[in-house]
Amino acid sequence: MAHSKRYQESAKLVDKKKKYLPQEAVELVKKTGTTKFKSSVEAHVRLGIDPKKSDQSIRATIVFPNSLGKSKKIAAFVGPDKEKDAKDAGAEIVGGDELINEIATTGKINFEVAVASPEMMPKLAKLAKILGPKGLMPNPKTDTVGPNVKKLVEDLKKGKVAFKNDAGGIVHQIIGKTDLEAAQLLENLNLLMDAIKKLKPASAKGQYIKNVTLATTMGPGVNVDASAFA
C-alpha cells in the first residue's frame, strides 16, 4: 500500500530498528502526528498470553489522569429516583422503561457508552441484540453497572475507559491526543502499563509484555523498549 507524502516524511523521523525509552517514544510520536486534525496517540501492547484460554483474557477499566479528548456521549438507564443524579453527573440521555422501549422499537442508538443501575439490567435484556454487537451493553466487568450511577457517569466523563486484549493477544488503547504534553502522554502510558502488569494471568508462561508500539492516527509506529515496563 502506498503511503501519503505526509506519512513518508513522518516515517523518516523514526528508526525502525531502535527500541525507544518511553520518554523518548512519547516525544517522538508527538512529532509524527502531522495530520490537519488533532491525532490520537495509540498504544499497542502485544502480550504473552493465549487469548483462546478464558483464564488468560485481559480486561479492565482505568481512569486516565490526563484527558483523551472529547468525552463520549453517555446514556444512563435508571429508575425515576436516579434520573436527577445521572443528569447532574453529565449523562446526555437518561431514562428507564420508555427509553428502552424506544430503542427496541426504532433500533436507533445516539450514544457512545451506556451505564445502568442493577435493577434495570433484566429490562435491558430486550436490547441485547441491539447493544451487544456494538459493545454498548452495560456490564459489571466494565464498571458500567452499579447502584452509584452518579459516580459511574462522572468517572466516564473524567476519562474512564475499558480495555481488553483482541484475538491476537494485543491490547489497543488510545492514551491521548497529540496536543497533550509529552509528560502527560507518558503519565497515561505508564498508568495503562501498570494496569496491564497487574492483570498478568497466573497461567501465562514466558515473557508477558512482548512488544509495545506507539502510533498516531495515520502515523508510523514507534517501538518502545518493553523492558522499561518490566
N, C-alpha and C positions, 0 to 999 in steps of 0.2 A: 504494500500500500504506500502510495506516495504521500509524504508529509508536506505540510504547508511550509512556506518560507520562514514564517514566524517560529514554527516548531524546530526547524533545522538550525536556526540561529540560537535558540534556547539550548538545543542539544549540544552545541559546541562548548557550552559552559560546564558540562558535566563529564567527568572522567568515568567512563563505564566500568573500568577495571578497579576503581577505588571504592572502598567502603568508608564512608564519611562518619565522623563522630556526630552524635545527634545535634549538637550546637551548630556544626558546620553545615549539616544537611538542611536544617530549617532555614538557615541564612541563604543557602544556595537555591533551595526550592522557591523561595520568595522571588528570586531574580528570574526564574524560569516562567513565572506567571505573567505572560505578556499579552494575554487576551484583552480586548477592549472593555470587557466587564470584569468585575471582581472574581477572580478564580477561587475555587475551593482548593484547599490543600488536603489531600487524601493520604492516609496511612494504609499500607497493605502488608499484613503480617502473616507470613507462612509459618504454620505450627507443625511440630512433630507429633501429630495425633492421627488416629484412624477415624475419620468422620463417619464411617459406616457403623461404628460402635456407639451406641447411645450414651454409654458412660464416659465417653471422651469428647462429647459435644461441649463447646464453649459458648456460653450465653449469659449476659448480664446487662445491667444498666449502670450508667455513671452520669454525674453532673459535671460538665467541664467548667473550670474556673473562668475561662475566657470565652466570649460569645462565638458561636458558629455562624453568625449572620442572622438573617431574618428568622424569627421564631415561627413555628408551624401553627397552622390553624387547628384548633382543638375543639372536639365535640365531647360533651360530658353527658353521659346517660345516667340520670339520677332521679330520685323521687322529689316531690314538691318541696320537702323540708330542706333539701340540699341545693336547690337551684340557685339561691342567692349566693351561697358560698362559691359555687362553681363560676358564676358570672363575675363576682368580685375578684376572683383569682385570675381571671383573664380568658376563660373559655368563651369562644365566639358563638358556639352552638350549644344550647342547653335544653334538655327535655327528657321525657320519660316515655310513656306508652304512645303518645301521639307522634313523637319523633321517630320511634321505632316503626310504627305503622306506616308513616310517610315514606321512610326509606324502603320498607318492604314492598310498598305499592309502586313507587317510582323507580327504585333501583339507583337513584341519584345520590352521589356522595360528594359533598363540597367541603371536606375537611381532610387533614393530613395525618391526624392521630386521634385516637378515641380513648377516653377513660370512663370508668363506670364504678358505681357503688355495688357492693356484693349482691344486694337484693335484686339488682337489675339483670344480673347475668343469665338467670333462667329465661327471662323475657327476650334477651338478646340472641338466644339460640336460633330464632327465626331469621336472623340476619347473617348467620354463619356463612352461608354460601355467597353472600354479597361482600361481607367484610373480610372473610377468611383469605380468599385468593389475593387480596390486596395488602395483606398483613396488617389490617386495621382492627382486628378483633381484640378487645381488651383482654389482658391476660395477667394473672398474678405474677407470673415469672418475669414480666417486663415492667412490673410496678405500675400497671395501668388499671388495676382493680384494687379498691381498698375503701375503708369507711371514711378516711380523711380525704375527701375529694379535693378540698381546697389545696392541700399540700401536693397532691398528685399533679394538679394543674400548674401550681406555682413552680414546681421542680422542672416541669416540661418547658415552661416559659423561660426559665433560667438557663436551659440548655441540656436538660437530661436527655440522653439518647440510649437506645437499646442496641447492642451489637451481638453478633454471633458468627461462628465460622460458616463458610459455604461448603459445598460438596467436595471441594478440593482441599479443605483444611486451612483455608485462608480467611482472616478477618479483614474486612474492608471497612474503613471508618473515616469520615471527614473529621479533621481536627481543627478546622478554622478556615478563614478566608485570607487571601494574601495581604489584606490591609491590616492584619494583626501584626504586632511587633514580633520579631524572631523569638524573643524571650517568652512571649505569650503562647506562641505555637509550641515551643519546647515544653512549656508547662502542661499544655493539653496533651502532648505526645507522651510525656512521662506518666501522666495520670492514666492514660489508656494502657500503656505498657505495664504499669504496676497492677492494674486490674486484671490484665491477661495473665500475668505471672501468678497471681493468687488463685487463678482458676485452673492451674495445671492439674489434669486428672491423675490420680494415683496410679492408674494402669498405663499411662503413657510412658513409653520407654525411649531412651536416647535423648538427643538434643531436642529441647522443647521449642524454643524460639529459633527457627532456622534462618529466616530471612525477613528483613524489614525494608520496605521501599516507600519513599515519599514521592508524591507527584501532584502537580496542579492539574486543573481541568485542561485537557488538550495539551499537556506539557510532558516532557521526558521524565523518566523515573530517576530518582536519586537513591542509590543504595546506601543504607545505614548500617554501621557496624553493630550487628545484633548482640555481640558480646558486651556492649555497653549497658545492656538491659538485663544481663545475667544475674 
